[in-house]
């Protein structure tokens, strides 16, 4: 069994925190873009919801391993 040193664990947690921060900013940007498209009348909330449902139901399997 592999063991991580305390410093390795700190580094892993720091990387995870960075990923969470990046994810937050990506979602914020996406939300802003969607709101602008809705405000400008390019898309409706219903169209976005419909496409989301369509894409979600069409995915065959997750791109990552599940255990």
C-alpha positions as CSV (number, residue, x, y, z in Angstrom):
1,X,0.0,0.0,0.0
2,X,1.3,3.5,-0.9
3,X,1.4,6.1,1.8
4,X,1.5,9.8,1.2
5,X,3.7,12.1,3.4
6,X,1.9,14.9,5.2
7,X,3.4,17.3,2.6
8,X,2.0,15.2,-0.3
9,X,-1.4,15.3,1.3
10,X,-1.2,19.1,1.7
11,X,-0.2,19.4,-2.0
12,X,-3.1,17.2,-3.1
13,X,-5.6,19.2,-1.0
14,X,-4.2,22.5,-2.4
15,X,-4.6,21.1,-6.0
16,X,-8.2,20.1,-5.2
17,X,-8.9,23.6,-3.9
18,X,-7.5,25.1,-7.1
19,X,-9.7,22.8,-9.2
20,X,-12.7,23.8,-7.2
21,X,-11.9,27.5,-7.7
22,X,-11.4,27.0,-11.4
23,X,-14.7,25.0,-11.6
24,X,-16.5,27.8,-9.8
25,X,-15.2,30.4,-12.2
26,X,-16.1,28.3,-15.2
27,X,-19.7,27.8,-14.0
28,X,-20.0,31.5,-13.2
29,X,-18.9,32.5,-16.7
30,X,-21.2,29.9,-18.3
31,X,-24.1,31.2,-16.1
32,X,-23.4,34.8,-17.2
33,X,-23.3,33.8,-20.9
34,X,-26.6,32.0,-20.6
35,X,-28.2,34.9,-18.8
36,X,-27.0,37.3,-21.5
37,X,-28.2,35.0,-24.3
38,X,-31.6,34.9,-22.6
39,X,-31.7,38.7,-22.0
40,X,-30.9,39.3,-25.6
41,X,-33.6,37.0,-26.8
42,X,-31.2,34.6,-28.5
43,X,-32.3,31.6,-26.4
44,X,-35.1,30.9,-23.9
45,X,-34.8,29.1,-20.6
46,X,-37.0,26.4,-22.0
47,X,-34.6,25.9,-25.0
48,X,-31.7,25.6,-22.6
49,X,-33.5,23.2,-20.4
50,X,-34.6,21.1,-23.3
51,X,-31.1,20.9,-24.7
52,X,-29.7,20.0,-21.3
53,X,-32.2,17.2,-21.0
54,X,-31.4,16.0,-24.5
55,X,-27.6,16.0,-23.9
56,X,-27.9,14.4,-20.5
57,X,-30.1,11.5,-21.8
58,X,-27.8,10.9,-24.9
59,X,-24.6,10.3,-23.0
60,X,-23.8,6.6,-23.0
61,X,-21.5,6.4,-20.0
62,X,-19.5,8.8,-17.9
63,X,-16.0,9.8,-19.3
64,X,-14.5,8.8,-15.9
65,X,-14.3,5.5,-14.1
66,X,-17.0,4.8,-11.5
67,X,-16.4,2.3,-8.8
